[in-house]
């Protein structure tokens, strides 16, 4: 019995003679080929009628000159780490300014050729160069919100037409529980207040979630904000829906509203910051000691400063539905400080003070300080675990 290679060679040998014959001669050649090879008659006819393959000399693969060398990759990686590993579309618009800040604080040194390459690099190239350095984490947590019903009638449900979202001052508030996998007992909670217009974030830490602690956190945040607190929107938990906070907002002429029950995405701005800021820096481990609370209180001002001045983000401009597809258009990624500076609501003194602060900040130094405090927090957590297993 013929092998496959022999069948192919035989077919190629009689193909030219088959094409020159008349119909009867073609039939005899076809019968002979079928009998010899065992091919199906239709398949054999198709092989004999197919065109003769023309072999071309193998071409050498095209080579391209490597533009972004190791120096570009190292400089880009340094900037990316200083920017907290943000995506390329957020990093690229802020890359020239970030590079200048790091050079001013002598955190990075690049030659003119590397600088030109960094300033002209595309988002796709950034992703390709940083692909080996990326690490992804999947984090999960628990919700500790309990509905409060006593004052729901007194606090209006916010709709998207109630506020002037283009003006800084209207905020969303939420609590992030650092409870680990156990919601019982006392543990640290982070009060997260996020401005809807510019994304400015303010954080306060407290033990438990009592009304007095939340009220004190809102007061402290209101005093240090560079703009007036005009609106506060919260969920329906008892820590927010209470007479103490309602009276404070009425006294200071703050519009106090709440989201619809069981509609978590009504507070989408602060919910997004809960993960991208609080969980990213503090994680999901249980923090339930005064020592851990003290370290977290030292970390939060550093996190606030780092995010508000050095973390660019997108803002949705419009959303259009076409049939079953939704097309979203975003603006250029900017930091909360850049958006605040463009809002033209700051007084001259406040604007000068913020610009002086911005010029003095070193993002790499902020990252190092946060990292050291995080290590101390982890050390306290390990000591706590050892004590719990020995007692």
DRENVO-61371 format. One record per residue (C-alpha): residue in three letters; x, y, z; residue number from 0. Coordinates in pm, whole numbers, always signed. Example, Ala and Ser with C-alpha at 12.3 -4.5 7.8 and 13.67 -1.06 7.14 Angstrom:
DRENVO-61371
+------+--------+--------+--------+-----+
! code !     c1 !     c2 !     c3 ! pos !
+------+--------+--------+--------+-----+
!  ALA !  +1230 !   -450 !   +780 !   0 !
!  SER !  +1367 !   -106 !   +714 !   1 !
+------+--------+--------+--------+-----+
END
This chain:
DRENVO-61371
+------+--------+--------+--------+-----+
! code !     c1 !     c2 !     c3 ! pos !
+------+--------+--------+--------+-----+
!  UNK !     +0 !     +0 !     +0 !   0 !
!  UNK !   +130 !   +342 !    -94 !   1 !
!  UNK !   +226 !   +594 !   +169 !   2 !
!  UNK !    +80 !   +942 !   +170 !   3 !
!  UNK !   +402 !  +1091 !    +31 !   4 !
!  UNK !   +400 !   +837 !   -256 !   5 !
!  UNK !    +34 !   +913 !   -334 !   6 !
!  UNK !   +112 !  +1283 !   -355 !   7 !
!  UNK !   +412 !  +1222 !   -580 !   8 !
!  UNK !   +204 !  +1003 !   -813 !   9 !
!  UNK !    -73 !  +1262 !   -835 !  10 !
!  UNK !   +175 !  +1536 !   -921 !  11 !
!  UNK !   +341 !  +1313 !  -1186 !  12 !
!  UNK !    +21 !  +1248 !  -1384 !  13 !
!  UNK !   -140 !  +1590 !  -1333 !  14 !
!  UNK !    +14 !  +1758 !  -1640 !  15 !
!  UNK !    -70 !  +1458 !  -1866 !  16 !
!  UNK !   -427 !  +1453 !  -1731 !  17 !
!  UNK !   -486 !  +1822 !  -1814 !  18 !
!  UNK !   -385 !  +1767 !  -2183 !  19 !
!  UNK !   -614 !  +1468 !  -2248 !  20 !
!  UNK !   -970 !  +1455 !  -2384 !  21 !
!  UNK !  -1267 !  +1349 !  -2175 !  22 !
!  UNK !  -1240 !   +971 !  -2234 !  23 !
!  UNK !   -864 !   +963 !  -2169 !  24 !
!  UNK !   -916 !  +1168 !  -1850 !  25 !
!  UNK !  -1167 !   +907 !  -1734 !  26 !
!  UNK !   -917 !   +624 !  -1783 !  27 !
!  UNK !   -641 !   +816 !  -1598 !  28 !
!  UNK !   -882 !   +895 !  -1317 !  29 !
!  UNK !   -986 !   +528 !  -1289 !  30 !
!  UNK !   -622 !   +427 !  -1270 !  31 !
!  UNK !   -543 !   +684 !   -999 !  32 !
!  UNK !   -843 !   +582 !   -787 !  33 !
!  UNK !   -751 !   +215 !   -815 !  34 !
!  UNK !   -387 !   +280 !   -724 !  35 !
!  UNK !   -428 !   +527 !   -438 !  36 !
!  UNK !   -769 !   +439 !   -300 !  37 !
!  UNK !   -883 !   +802 !   -324 !  38 !
!  UNK !  -1250 !   +893 !   -353 !  39 !
!  UNK !  -1325 !   +969 !   -721 !  40 !
!  UNK !  -1443 !  +1326 !   -655 !  41 !
!  UNK !  -1141 !  +1396 !   -436 !  42 !
!  UNK !   -903 !  +1255 !   -700 !  43 !
!  UNK !  -1065 !  +1470 !   -971 !  44 !
!  UNK !  -1025 !  +1779 !   -755 !  45 !
!  UNK !   -657 !  +1702 !   -699 !  46 !
!  UNK !   -590 !  +1657 !  -1071 !  47 !
!  UNK !   -776 !  +1974 !  -1167 !  48 !
!  UNK !   -608 !  +2191 !   -902 !  49 !
!  UNK !   -343 !  +2435 !  -1011 !  50 !
!  UNK !    +19 !  +2341 !   -987 !  51 !
!  UNK !   +174 !  +2495 !   -679 !  52 !
!  UNK !   +457 !  +2734 !   -744 !  53 !
!  UNK !   +721 !  +2725 !   -476 !  54 !
!  UNK !   +872 !  +3058 !   -379 !  55 !
!  UNK !  +1205 !  +3101 !   -208 !  56 !
!  UNK !  +1161 !  +3151 !   +164 !  57 !
!  UNK !  +1202 !  +3514 !   +263 !  58 !
!  UNK !  +1385 !  +3614 !   +573 !  59 !
!  UNK !  +1163 !  +3768 !   +843 !  60 !
!  UNK !  +1142 !  +4145 !   +842 !  61 !
!  UNK !  +1349 !  +4303 !  +1115 !  62 !
!  UNK !  +1271 !  +4635 !  +1278 !  63 !
!  UNK !  +1508 !  +4860 !  +1464 !  64 !
!  UNK !  +1432 !  +4859 !  +1836 !  65 !
!  UNK !  +1328 !  +5211 !  +1933 !  66 !
!  UNK !  +1245 !  +5176 !  +2302 !  67 !
!  UNK !  +1557 !  +5029 !  +2458 !  68 !
!  UNK !  +1639 !  +4924 !  +2814 !  69 !
!  UNK !  +1694 !  +5283 !  +2931 !  70 !
!  UNK !  +1342 !  +5378 !  +2822 !  71 !
!  UNK !  +1197 !  +5072 !  +2992 !  72 !
!  UNK !  +1377 !  +5142 !  +3320 !  73 !
!  UNK !  +1272 !  +5509 !  +3324 !  74 !
!  UNK !   +914 !  +5418 !  +3233 !  75 !
!  UNK !   +901 !  +5156 !  +3506 !  76 !
!  UNK !  +1022 !  +5407 !  +3766 !  77 !
!  UNK !   +753 !  +5656 !  +3663 !  78 !
!  UNK !   +488 !  +5383 !  +3656 !  79 !
!  UNK !   +578 !  +5267 !  +4008 !  80 !
!  UNK !   +573 !  +5624 !  +4134 !  81 !
!  UNK !   +224 !  +5661 !  +3982 !  82 !
!  UNK !    +99 !  +5353 !  +4172 !  83 !
!  UNK !    +91 !  +5121 !  +3868 !  84 !
!  UNK !   -192 !  +5304 !  +3690 !  85 !
!  UNK !   -299 !  +5209 !  +3338 !  86 !
!  UNK !   -132 !  +5357 !  +3031 !  87 !
!  UNK !   -428 !  +5577 !  +2932 !  88 !
!  UNK !   -416 !  +5748 !  +3272 !  89 !
!  UNK !    -38 !  +5762 !  +3279 !  90 !
!  UNK !    +37 !  +5903 !  +2933 !  91 !
!  UNK !   -131 !  +6249 !  +2974 !  92 !
!  UNK !    +43 !  +6297 !  +3310 !  93 !
!  UNK !   +378 !  +6145 !  +3208 !  94 !
!  UNK !   +558 !  +6470 !  +3105 !  95 !
!  UNK !   +467 !  +6644 !  +3430 !  96 !
!  UNK !   +543 !  +6336 !  +3639 !  97 !
!  UNK !   +884 !  +6305 !  +3473 !  98 !
!  UNK !   +961 !  +6669 !  +3556 !  99 !
!  UNK !   +857 !  +6622 !  +3920 ! 100 !
!  UNK !  +1078 !  +6316 !  +3965 ! 101 !
!  UNK !  +1370 !  +6492 !  +3800 ! 102 !
!  UNK !  +1323 !  +6796 !  +4023 ! 103 !
!  UNK !  +1348 !  +6575 !  +4332 ! 104 !
!  UNK !  +1640 !  +6378 !  +4182 ! 105 !
!  UNK !  +1447 !  +6050 !  +4181 ! 106 !
!  UNK !  +1527 !  +5984 !  +3816 ! 107 !
!  UNK !  +1787 !  +6094 !  +3560 ! 108 !
!  UNK !  +1734 !  +6052 !  +3184 ! 109 !
!  UNK !  +1937 !  +6160 !  +2883 ! 110 !
!  UNK !  +1779 !  +6381 !  +2610 ! 111 !
!  UNK !  +1722 !  +6086 !  +2374 ! 112 !
!  UNK !  +1540 !  +5883 !  +2640 ! 113 !
!  UNK !  +1334 !  +6189 !  +2735 ! 114 !
!  UNK !  +1218 !  +6240 !  +2376 ! 115 !
!  UNK !  +1120 !  +5874 !  +2351 ! 116 !
!  UNK !   +924 !  +5889 !  +2678 ! 117 !
!  UNK !   +736 !  +6198 !  +2566 ! 118 !
!  UNK !   +642 !  +6041 !  +2231 ! 119 !
!  UNK !   +556 !  +5691 !  +2354 ! 120 !
!  UNK !   +206 !  +5558 !  +2286 ! 121 !
!  UNK !    -34 !  +5392 !  +2529 ! 122 !
!  UNK !     -2 !  +5057 !  +2350 ! 123 !
!  UNK !   +378 !  +5068 !  +2377 ! 124 !
!  UNK !   +356 !  +5153 !  +2747 ! 125 !
!  UNK !   +138 !  +4846 !  +2803 ! 126 !
!  UNK !   +373 !  +4627 !  +2600 ! 127 !
!  UNK !   +689 !  +4742 !  +2780 ! 128 !
!  UNK !   +533 !  +4709 !  +3126 ! 129 !
!  UNK !   +359 !  +4377 !  +3064 ! 130 !
!  UNK !   +627 !  +4164 !  +3242 ! 131 !
!  UNK !   +610 !  +4395 !  +3547 ! 132 !
!  UNK !   +236 !  +4390 !  +3600 ! 133 !
!  UNK !    +82 !  +4199 !  +3889 ! 134 !
!  UNK !   -287 !  +4156 !  +3941 ! 135 !
!  UNK !   -464 !  +4095 !  +4269 ! 136 !
!  UNK !   -823 !  +3992 !  +4325 ! 137 !
!  UNK !   -956 !  +4125 !  +4654 ! 138 !
!  UNK !  -1286 !  +4065 !  +4824 ! 139 !
!  UNK !  -1451 !  +4209 !  +5131 ! 140 !
!  UNK !  -1766 !  +4225 !  +5337 ! 141 !
!  UNK !  -2040 !  +4484 !  +5374 ! 142 !
!  UNK !  -2129 !  +4606 !  +5724 ! 143 !
!  UNK !  -2406 !  +4852 !  +5629 ! 144 !
!  UNK !  -2727 !  +4818 !  +5829 ! 145 !
!  UNK !  -3029 !  +5017 !  +5711 ! 146 !
!  UNK !  -3149 !  +5307 !  +5921 ! 147 !
!  UNK !  -3518 !  +5385 !  +5894 ! 148 !
!  UNK !  -3596 !  +5650 !  +6158 ! 149 !
!  UNK !  -3502 !  +5960 !  +5953 ! 150 !
!  UNK !  -3547 !  +5836 !  +5597 ! 151 !
!  UNK !  -3846 !  +6063 !  +5545 ! 152 !
!  UNK !  -3644 !  +6368 !  +5652 ! 153 !
!  UNK !  -3351 !  +6296 !  +5419 ! 154 !
!  UNK !  -3431 !  +6316 !  +5049 ! 155 !
!  UNK !  -3324 !  +6057 !  +4795 ! 156 !
!  UNK !  -3084 !  +6216 !  +4551 ! 157 !
!  UNK !  -3146 !  +6195 !  +4181 ! 158 !
!  UNK !  -2897 !  +6301 !  +3914 ! 159 !
!  UNK !  -3080 !  +6631 !  +3855 ! 160 !
!  UNK !  -3058 !  +6753 !  +4217 ! 161 !
!  UNK !  -2696 !  +6863 !  +4220 ! 162 !
!  UNK !  -2466 !  +7082 !  +4016 ! 163 !
!  UNK !  -2209 !  +6806 !  +3960 ! 164 !
!  UNK !  -1983 !  +7041 !  +3761 ! 165 !
!  UNK !  -1899 !  +7244 !  +4071 ! 166 !
!  UNK !  -1663 !  +7112 !  +4341 ! 167 !
!  UNK !  -1823 !  +7073 !  +4682 ! 168 !
!  UNK !  -2091 !  +6809 !  +4625 ! 169 !
!  UNK !  -1961 !  +6484 !  +4773 ! 170 !
!  UNK !  -2048 !  +6120 !  +4828 ! 171 !
!  UNK !  -1967 !  +5948 !  +5160 ! 172 !
!  UNK !  -1924 !  +5585 !  +5255 ! 173 !
!  UNK !  -1763 !  +5366 !  +5521 ! 174 !
!  UNK !  -1503 !  +5100 !  +5445 ! 175 !
!  UNK !  -1478 !  +4830 !  +5711 ! 176 !
!  UNK !  -1134 !  +4684 !  +5788 ! 177 !
!  UNK !  -1290 !  +4378 !  +5949 ! 178 !
!  UNK !  -1126 !  +4089 !  +5763 ! 179 !
!  UNK !  -1369 !  +3798 !  +5738 ! 180 !
!  UNK !  -1537 !  +3867 !  +6073 ! 181 !
!  UNK !  -1784 !  +4153 !  +6118 ! 182 !
!  UNK !  -1831 !  +4098 !  +6493 ! 183 !
!  UNK !  -1671 !  +4313 !  +6761 ! 184 !
!  UNK !  -1492 !  +4644 !  +6721 ! 185 !
!  UNK !  -1268 !  +4720 !  +6425 ! 186 !
!  UNK !  -1134 !  +5017 !  +6231 ! 187 !
!  UNK !  -1359 !  +5190 !  +5978 ! 188 !
!  UNK !  -1245 !  +5436 !  +5710 ! 189 !
!  UNK !  -1475 !  +5727 !  +5626 ! 190 !
!  UNK !  -1435 !  +5797 !  +5254 ! 191 !
!  UNK !  -1569 !  +6131 !  +5121 ! 192 !
!  UNK !  -1524 !  +6183 !  +4745 ! 193 !
!  UNK !  -1608 !  +6494 !  +4545 ! 194 !
!  UNK !  -1828 !  +6415 !  +4244 ! 195 !
!  UNK !  -1692 !  +6687 !  +4016 ! 196 !
!  UNK !  -1314 !  +6662 !  +4055 ! 197 !
!  UNK !  -1260 !  +6332 !  +4240 ! 198 !
!  UNK !  -1095 !  +6496 !  +4543 ! 199 !
!  UNK !  -1081 !  +6236 !  +4820 ! 200 !
!  UNK !  -1079 !  +6283 !  +5198 ! 201 !
!  UNK !  -1026 !  +6002 !  +5450 ! 202 !
!  UNK !  -1078 !  +5964 !  +5824 ! 203 !
!  UNK !  -1017 !  +5658 !  +6043 ! 204 !
!  UNK !  -1215 !  +5564 !  +6355 ! 205 !
!  UNK !  -1274 !  +5265 !  +6577 ! 206 !
!  UNK !  -1626 !  +5138 !  +6521 ! 207 !
!  UNK !  -1898 !  +5315 !  +6327 ! 208 !
!  UNK !  -2080 !  +5518 !  +6588 ! 209 !
!  UNK !  -2271 !  +5834 !  +6505 ! 210 !
!  UNK !  -2034 !  +6053 !  +6706 ! 211 !
!  UNK !  -1729 !  +5924 !  +6521 ! 212 !
!  UNK !  -1888 !  +5979 !  +6180 ! 213 !
!  UNK !  -2000 !  +6328 !  +6281 ! 214 !
!  UNK !  -1647 !  +6412 !  +6398 ! 215 !
!  UNK !  -1500 !  +6276 !  +6075 ! 216 !
!  UNK !  -1732 !  +6486 !  +5858 ! 217 !
!  UNK !  -1647 !  +6798 !  +6061 ! 218 !
!  UNK !  -1271 !  +6736 !  +6029 ! 219 !
!  UNK !  -1298 !  +6679 !  +5654 ! 220 !
!  UNK !  -1512 !  +6989 !  +5605 ! 221 !
!  UNK !  -1252 !  +7206 !  +5782 ! 222 !
!  UNK !   -952 !  +7090 !  +5576 ! 223 !
!  UNK !  -1116 !  +7082 !  +5233 ! 224 !
!  UNK !   -975 !  +7356 !  +5005 ! 225 !
!  UNK !  -1334 !  +7432 !  +4893 ! 226 !
!  UNK !  -1669 !  +7458 !  +5069 ! 227 !
!  UNK !  -1866 !  +7141 !  +5143 ! 228 !
!  UNK !  -2197 !  +7200 !  +4965 ! 229 !
!  UNK !  -2355 !  +6855 !  +4946 ! 230 !
!  UNK !  -2325 !  +6518 !  +5119 ! 231 !
!  UNK !  -2479 !  +6200 !  +4979 ! 232 !
!  UNK !  -2459 !  +5876 !  +5178 ! 233 !
!  UNK !  -2606 !  +5528 !  +5189 ! 234 !
!  UNK !  -2895 !  +5433 !  +5417 ! 235 !
!  UNK !  -2687 !  +5305 !  +5710 ! 236 !
!  UNK !  -2763 !  +5419 !  +6064 ! 237 !
!  UNK !  -2414 !  +5570 !  +6091 ! 238 !
!  UNK !  -2526 !  +5840 !  +5844 ! 239 !
!  UNK !  -2904 !  +5848 !  +5882 ! 240 !
!  UNK !  -2921 !  +6003 !  +6228 ! 241 !
!  UNK !  -3028 !  +6325 !  +6393 ! 242 !
!  UNK !  -2675 !  +6436 !  +6479 ! 243 !
!  UNK !  -2551 !  +6446 !  +6119 ! 244 !
!  UNK !  -2880 !  +6584 !  +5988 ! 245 !
!  UNK !  -2864 !  +6875 !  +6233 ! 246 !
!  UNK !  -2501 !  +6945 !  +6143 ! 247 !
!  UNK !  -2581 !  +6962 !  +5771 ! 248 !
!  UNK !  -2882 !  +7186 !  +5829 ! 249 !
!  UNK !  -2676 !  +7421 !  +6049 ! 250 !
!  UNK !  -2395 !  +7454 !  +5791 ! 251 !
!  UNK !  -2631 !  +7463 !  +5491 ! 252 !
!  UNK !  -2504 !  +7136 !  +5347 ! 253 !
!  UNK !  -2745 !  +6953 !  +5118 ! 254 !
!  UNK !  -2785 !  +6611 !  +5282 ! 255 !
!  UNK !  -2926 !  +6334 !  +5063 ! 256 !
!  UNK !  -2919 !  +5955 !  +5051 ! 257 !
!  UNK !  -2913 !  +5692 !  +4779 ! 258 !
!  UNK !  -3201 !  +5462 !  +4691 ! 259 !
!  UNK !  -3214 !  +5149 !  +4906 ! 260 !
!  UNK !  -3035 !  +4851 !  +4747 ! 261 !
!  UNK !  -2895 !  +5071 !  +4464 ! 262 !
!  UNK !  -2524 !  +5073 !  +4548 ! 263 !
!  UNK !  -2425 !  +5223 !  +4214 ! 264 !
!  UNK !  -2605 !  +5548 !  +4304 ! 265 !
!  UNK !  -2285 !  +5626 !  +4495 ! 266 !
!  UNK !  -2059 !  +5506 !  +4215 ! 267 !
!  UNK !  -1793 !  +5776 !  +4262 ! 268 !
!  UNK !  -1714 !  +5693 !  +4623 ! 269 !
!  UNK !  -1760 !  +5318 !  +4568 ! 270 !
!  UNK !  -1491 !  +5329 !  +4302 ! 271 !
!  UNK !  -1253 !  +5509 !  +4540 ! 272 !
!  UNK !  -1327 !  +5254 !  +4812 ! 273 !
!  UNK !  -1143 !  +4996 !  +4603 ! 274 !
!  UNK !   -889 !  +5200 !  +4407 ! 275 !
!  UNK !   -770 !  +5397 !  +4713 ! 276 !
!  UNK !   -871 !  +5249 !  +5049 ! 277 !
!  UNK !   -851 !  +4880 !  +4963 ! 278 !
!  UNK !   -545 !  +4925 !  +4745 ! 279 !
!  UNK !   -343 !  +5086 !  +5024 ! 280 !
!  UNK !   -495 !  +4921 !  +5334 ! 281 !
!  UNK !   -618 !  +4586 !  +5201 ! 282 !
!  UNK !   -877 !  +4363 !  +5367 ! 283 !
!  UNK !   -700 !  +4244 !  +5683 ! 284 !
!  UNK !   -878 !  +4294 !  +6016 ! 285 !
!  UNK !   -756 !  +4601 !  +6208 ! 286 !
!  UNK !   -904 !  +4607 !  +6557 ! 287 !
!  UNK !   -637 !  +4747 !  +6791 ! 288 !
!  UNK !   -555 !  +5101 !  +6898 ! 289 !
!  UNK !   -196 !  +5057 !  +6777 ! 290 !
!  UNK !   -318 !  +4972 !  +6427 ! 291 !
!  UNK !   -559 !  +5267 !  +6435 ! 292 !
!  UNK !   -273 !  +5503 !  +6526 ! 293 !
!  UNK !    -63 !  +5383 !  +6230 ! 294 !
!  UNK !   -359 !  +5413 !  +5991 ! 295 !
!  UNK !   -423 !  +5770 !  +6108 ! 296 !
!  UNK !    -64 !  +5853 !  +6011 ! 297 !
!  UNK !   -108 !  +5688 !  +5671 ! 298 !
!  UNK !   -433 !  +5855 !  +5563 ! 299 !
!  UNK !   -296 !  +6213 !  +5522 ! 300 !
!  UNK !    -15 !  +6074 !  +5306 ! 301 !
!  UNK !   -261 !  +5871 !  +5097 ! 302 !
!  UNK !   -488 !  +6174 !  +5056 ! 303 !
!  UNK !   -201 !  +6391 !  +4937 ! 304 !
!  UNK !    -64 !  +6128 !  +4701 ! 305 !
!  UNK !   -399 !  +6052 !  +4537 ! 306 !
!  UNK !   -522 !  +6411 !  +4509 ! 307 !
!  UNK !   -198 !  +6544 !  +4359 ! 308 !
!  UNK !    -50 !  +6247 !  +4169 ! 309 !
!  UNK !   -329 !  +6009 !  +4063 ! 310 !
!  UNK !   -491 !  +6110 !  +3730 ! 311 !
!  UNK !   -833 !  +5970 !  +3650 ! 312 !
!  UNK !  -1090 !  +5987 !  +3371 ! 313 !
!  UNK !  -1427 !  +6157 !  +3386 ! 314 !
!  UNK !  -1721 !  +6037 !  +3179 ! 315 !
!  UNK !  -1838 !  +6309 !  +2937 ! 316 !
!  UNK !  -2125 !  +6133 !  +2760 ! 317 !
!  UNK !  -2280 !  +5794 !  +2707 ! 318 !
!  UNK !  -2467 !  +5708 !  +2387 ! 319 !
!  UNK !  -2664 !  +5388 !  +2331 ! 320 !
!  UNK !  -2671 !  +5257 !  +1974 ! 321 !
!  UNK !  -2893 !  +4950 !  +1940 ! 322 !
!  UNK !  -2746 !  +4705 !  +2194 ! 323 !
!  UNK !  -2411 !  +4884 !  +2233 ! 324 !
!  UNK !  -2318 !  +5167 !  +2469 ! 325 !
!  UNK !  -2044 !  +5407 !  +2359 ! 326 !
!  UNK !  -1875 !  +5607 !  +2633 ! 327 !
!  UNK !  -1664 !  +5918 !  +2583 ! 328 !
!  UNK !  -1411 !  +6024 !  +2848 ! 329 !
!  UNK !  -1202 !  +6336 !  +2891 ! 330 !
!  UNK !   -823 !  +6344 !  +2923 ! 331 !
!  UNK !   -698 !  +6192 !  +3245 ! 332 !
!  UNK !   -623 !  +6459 !  +3508 ! 333 !
!  UNK !   -546 !  +6462 !  +3879 ! 334 !
!  UNK !   -802 !  +6605 !  +4127 ! 335 !
!  UNK !   -564 !  +6896 !  +4188 ! 336 !
!  UNK !   -549 !  +6978 !  +3815 ! 337 !
!  UNK !   -929 !  +6971 !  +3792 ! 338 !
!  UNK !   -957 !  +7188 !  +4103 ! 339 !
!  UNK !   -709 !  +7444 !  +3963 ! 340 !
!  UNK !   -914 !  +7469 !  +3641 ! 341 !
!  UNK !  -1244 !  +7510 !  +3825 ! 342 !
!  UNK !  -1164 !  +7876 !  +3912 ! 343 !
!  UNK !  -1342 !  +7858 !  +4250 ! 344 !
!  UNK !  -1034 !  +7894 !  +4472 ! 345 !
!  UNK !   -930 !  +8215 !  +4636 ! 346 !
!  UNK !   -590 !  +8356 !  +4542 ! 347 !
!  UNK !   -439 !  +8267 !  +4881 ! 348 !
!  UNK !   -569 !  +7909 !  +4870 ! 349 !
!  UNK !   -452 !  +7867 !  +4512 ! 350 !
!  UNK !   -101 !  +7990 !  +4594 ! 351 !
!  UNK !    -85 !  +7769 !  +4903 ! 352 !
!  UNK !   -185 !  +7459 !  +4706 ! 353 !
!  UNK !    +63 !  +7535 !  +4428 ! 354 !
!  UNK !   +346 !  +7578 !  +4680 ! 355 !
!  UNK !   +249 !  +7249 !  +4840 ! 356 !
!  UNK !   +241 !  +7079 !  +4500 ! 357 !
!  UNK !   +588 !  +7208 !  +4409 ! 358 !
!  UNK !   +730 !  +7072 !  +4735 ! 359 !
!  UNK !   +581 !  +6722 !  +4708 ! 360 !
!  UNK !   +787 !  +6422 !  +4603 ! 361 !
!  UNK !   +563 !  +6129 !  +4495 ! 362 !
!  UNK !   +840 !  +5874 !  +4545 ! 363 !
!  UNK !   +899 !  +5997 !  +4898 ! 364 !
!  UNK !   +525 !  +5975 !  +4970 ! 365 !
!  UNK !   +525 !  +5619 !  +4838 ! 366 !
!  UNK !   +819 !  +5526 !  +5060 ! 367 !
!  UNK !   +653 !  +5674 !  +5369 ! 368 !
!  UNK !   +329 !  +5489 !  +5296 ! 369 !
!  UNK !   +522 !  +5167 !  +5236 ! 370 !
!  UNK !   +708 !  +5197 !  +5569 ! 371 !
!  UNK !   +382 !  +5252 !  +5758 ! 372 !
!  UNK !   +226 !  +4960 !  +5573 ! 373 !
!  UNK !   +513 !  +4738 !  +5684 ! 374 !
!  UNK !   +461 !  +4852 !  +6041 ! 375 !
!  UNK !    +90 !  +4777 !  +6008 ! 376 !
!  UNK !   +165 !  +4426 !  +5880 ! 377 !
!  UNK !   +409 !  +4373 !  +6165 ! 378 !
!  UNK !   +141 !  +4465 !  +6420 ! 379 !
!  UNK !    -96 !  +4224 !  +6247 ! 380 !
!  UNK !   +157 !  +3939 !  +6269 ! 381 !
!  UNK !   +220 !  +4010 !  +6638 ! 382 !
!  UNK !   -155 !  +4002 !  +6695 ! 383 !
!  UNK !   -184 !  +3663 !  +6525 ! 384 !
!  UNK !   +102 !  +3521 !  +6734 ! 385 !
!  UNK !    -62 !  +3644 !  +7057 ! 386 !
!  UNK !   -397 !  +3494 !  +6959 ! 387 !
!  UNK !   -241 !  +3151 !  +6897 ! 388 !
!  UNK !    -40 !  +3147 !  +7223 ! 389 !
!  UNK !   -325 !  +3250 !  +7454 ! 390 !
+------+--------+--------+--------+-----+
END
